[in-house]
Amino acid sequence: MVRKLTALALLLAACGTPEYRAERSLCEAEWAVKIPPVYVKEIYNETRTREVPTGQSICEPVKKSKKMVCQDVMRTETYTVPALRTVDRNEGRRNIQIRACAIAACQQKFGNAECKLPE
């Protein structure tokens, strides 16, 4: 859930005006100090795929020969394995504060949450 919110926040930040991105950058520096990263390792289930034979083969004759060439029919199988990753436990909290900070700065300087210049 936190990762999805983080990805959404990053996506929204990438779509903002240059003025919004500048304000956000200032807020990121401020909140990186106030809520520093806390990196921890966690075990999770990683999804992988592999090709496995179905037990069937497709055989075709070789031209101008009495030989046959057979090839196994394969299918894709999905499985999970335990894996280790490093995550920032404070990332979600920090991103909420960064977004609020950027919106407040935009409201103050531009009169709107997106830092849009008057047309």
Steps between C-alpha positions, in 0.01 A plus 500: 500500500776743599691418182192570287448835672867585455486413131186710461663793678806476277281481192303806605820689576638418156189644337505832690608839376868597516409735787333213690802275446728775632289544815482125546877471470544755780249310713675168430827642635326634811305182578793268429655657810181506708401141417823330394498166319498190718617213284414146601524168323183301459413163358228491236369259238648576160303380199696337222418311183660204327436290193408138572423217256137396463589142405395560141727534198459642153684300237567603140677314224832634376481585128659246266568267791329222690581665832258675735583800716297521820465791736345492847192714554565733791275702730578790730471419869485766772646431843616691805824488693600673821721801430660782697459871428591825670216741572476844658253477789455879505442549127120515516487742794767720344327513161173611659681789670690591182178519300326708768801732520509550121126569485524753785793677331311511168189635670705772665702602191257434214157481662444141387620149595664427163724813485331597173586846375208734425410500131 
